[in-house]
Amino acid sequence: MSHRSLDPLPRERVLVNDAAAILGVPPRTVQALAARHEIPAAKVGRRWTFDPAALRAWLGIQEGDYPLDASTRIRHIGDNR
């Protein structure tokens, strides 16, 4: 029996340094945001991995580029609420 991915085109994943470059913040900030589940991320083994498209979409929401429904609460980088 062969194992086939449910997603016919696997998504690209990047590591912390590339995610930091996408978001324009230091790598430690990316790690902290991921650990607090404030950005889209997945931990594979001991490494955080990120979907670049999801990070860009999240950043667009933070910057107000994408409309949100009333039930969505946005956290800004450094927001402790």
Phi and psi in degrees as GROMACS dihedral restraints (atoms count N, CA, C in turn):
[ dihedral_restraints ]
;  ai    aj    ak    al  type     phi  dphi    fc
    3     4     5     6     1   -89.9    20    10
    4     5     6     7     1   146.8    20    10
    6     7     8     9     1   -95.9    20    10
    7     8     9    10     1   122.8    20    10
    9    10    11    12     1  -117.3    20    10
   10    11    12    13     1   138.7    20    10
   12    13    14    15     1   -66.2    20    10
   13    14    15    16     1   144.2    20    10
   15    16    17    18     1   -71.2    20    10
   16    17    18    19     1   -26.7    20    10
   18    19    20    21     1   -96.6    20    10
   19    20    21    22     1   114.7    20    10
   21    22    23    24     1   -62.9    20    10
   22    23    24    25     1   -27.8    20    10
   24    25    26    27     1  -119.3    20    10
   25    26    27    28     1   102.2    20    10
   27    28    29    30     1   -58.7    20    10
   28    29    30    31     1   142.7    20    10
   30    31    32    33     1   -81.8    20    10
   31    32    33    34     1   144.8    20    10
   33    34    35    36     1   -66.5    20    10
   34    35    36    37     1   141.0    20    10
   36    37    38    39     1  -121.4    20    10
   37    38    39    40     1   142.6    20    10
   39    40    41    42     1  -124.1    20    10
   40    41    42    43     1   162.8    20    10
   42    43    44    45     1   -97.0    20    10
   43    44    45    46     1  -177.6    20    10
   45    46    47    48     1   -54.5    20    10
   46    47    48    49     1   -47.2    20    10
   48    49    50    51     1   -62.1    20    10
   49    50    51    52     1   -40.9    20    10
   51    52    53    54     1   -69.0    20    10
   52    53    54    55     1   -38.7    20    10
   54    55    56    57     1   -62.4    20    10
   55    56    57    58     1   -39.9    20    10
   57    58    59    60     1   -62.1    20    10
   58    59    60    61     1   -39.9    20    10
   60    61    62    63     1   -65.5    20    10
   61    62    63    64     1   -40.0    20    10
   63    64    65    66     1   -63.0    20    10
   64    65    66    67     1   -43.3    20    10
   66    67    68    69     1   -85.5    20    10
   67    68    69    70     1   -17.7    20    10
   69    70    71    72     1    74.6    20    10
   70    71    72    73     1    33.7    20    10
   72    73    74    75     1  -132.2    20    10
   73    74    75    76     1   164.4    20    10
   75    76    77    78     1   -65.9    20    10
   76    77    78    79     1   152.8    20    10
   78    79    80    81     1   -55.1    20    10
   79    80    81    82     1   -36.7    20    10
   81    82    83    84     1   -64.2    20    10
   82    83    84    85     1   -33.7    20    10
   84    85    86    87     1   -65.7    20    10
   85    86    87    88     1   -41.3    20    10
   87    88    89    90     1   -60.6    20    10
   88    89    90    91     1   -46.1    20    10
   90    91    92    93     1   -60.9    20    10
   91    92    93    94     1   -42.9    20    10
   93    94    95    96     1   -65.3    20    10
   94    95    96    97     1   -44.4    20    10
   96    97    98    99     1   -62.4    20    10
   97    98    99   100     1   -40.9    20    10
   99   100   101   102     1   -65.5    20    10
  100   101   102   103     1   -44.1    20    10
  102   103   104   105     1   -62.7    20    10
  103   104   105   106     1   -30.3    20    10
  105   106   107   108     1   -91.0    20    10
  106   107   108   109     1     5.9    20    10
  108   109   110   111     1    58.6    20    10
  109   110   111   112     1    36.5    20    10
  111   112   113   114     1   -97.0    20    10
  112   113   114   115     1   -12.8    20    10
  114   115   116   117     1  -130.4    20    10
  115   116   117   118     1   155.7    20    10
  117   118   119   120     1   -67.6    20    10
  118   119   120   121     1   119.6    20    10
  120   121   122   123     1  -157.2    20    10
  121   122   123   124     1   159.7    20    10
  123   124   125   126     1  -138.5    20    10
  124   125   126   127     1   139.7    20    10
  126   127   128   129     1   -96.6    20    10
  127   128   129   130     1   124.0    20    10
  129   130   131   132     1  -116.1    20    10
  130   131   132   133     1   108.5    20    10
  132   133   134   135     1    66.3    20    10
  133   134   135   136     1  -122.9    20    10
  135   136   137   138     1  -101.7    20    10
  136   137   138   139     1     4.0    20    10
  138   139   140   141     1  -109.9    20    10
  139   140   141   142     1   138.3    20    10
  141   142   143   144     1   -79.4    20    10
  142   143   144   145     1   137.5    20    10
  144   145   146   147     1  -125.0    20    10
  145   146   147   148     1   155.1    20    10
  147   148   149   150     1  -139.7    20    10
  148   149   150   151     1   144.4    20    10
  150   151   152   153     1   -90.7    20    10
  151   152   153   154     1   114.5    20    10
  153   154   155   156     1   -56.7    20    10
  154   155   156   157     1   -37.7    20    10
  156   157   158   159     1   -65.2    20    10
  157   158   159   160     1   -39.8    20    10
  159   160   161   162     1   -66.6    20    10
  160   161   162   163     1   -38.5    20    10
  162   163   164   165     1   -64.2    20    10
  163   164   165   166     1   -42.9    20    10
  165   166   167   168     1   -64.8    20    10
  166   167   168   169     1   -39.4    20    10
  168   169   170   171     1   -64.3    20    10
  169   170   171   172     1   -44.0    20    10
  171   172   173   174     1   -60.4    20    10
  172   173   174   175     1   -43.8    20    10
  174   175   176   177     1   -63.6    20    10
  175   176   177   178     1   -40.9    20    10
  177   178   179   180     1   -60.1    20    10
  178   179   180   181     1   -39.5    20    10
  180   181   182   183     1   -64.9    20    10
  181   182   183   184     1   -43.6    20    10
  183   184   185   186     1   -61.1    20    10
  184   185   186   187     1   -35.6    20    10
  186   187   188   189     1   -85.9    20    10
  187   188   189   190     1    -2.1    20    10
  189   190   191   192     1    82.5    20    10
  190   191   192   193     1    16.4    20    10
  192   193   194   195     1   -78.0    20    10
  193   194   195   196     1   -21.9    20    10
  195   196   197   198     1  -119.7    20    10
  196   197   198   199     1   135.1    20    10
  198   199   200   201     1   -69.6    20    10
  199   200   201   202     1   149.9    20    10
  201   202   203   204     1  -123.4    20    10
  202   203   204   205     1   154.5    20    10
  204   205   206   207     1   -82.9    20    10
  205   206   207   208     1   164.6    20    10
  207   208   209   210     1   -64.1    20    10
  208   209   210   211     1   -20.7    20    10
  210   211   212   213     1   -84.4    20    10
  211   212   213   214     1    -7.4    20    10
  213   214   215   216     1   -89.1    20    10
  214   215   216   217     1   124.2    20    10
  216   217   218   219     1  -101.1    20    10
  217   218   219   220     1   129.2    20    10
  219   220   221   222     1  -102.5    20    10
  220   221   222   223     1   136.1    20    10
  222   223   224   225     1  -109.8    20    10
  223   224   225   226     1   129.6    20    10
  225   226   227   228     1   -92.3    20    10
  226   227   228   229     1   153.3    20    10
  228   229   230   231     1   -54.8    20    10
  229   230   231   232     1   125.8    20    10
  231   232   233   234     1    86.5    20    10
  232   233   234   235     1    -2.4    20    10
  234   235   236   237     1   -78.5    20    10
  235   236   237   238     1   120.5    20    10
  237   238   239   240     1   -95.0    20    10
  238   239   240   241     1     9.7    20    10
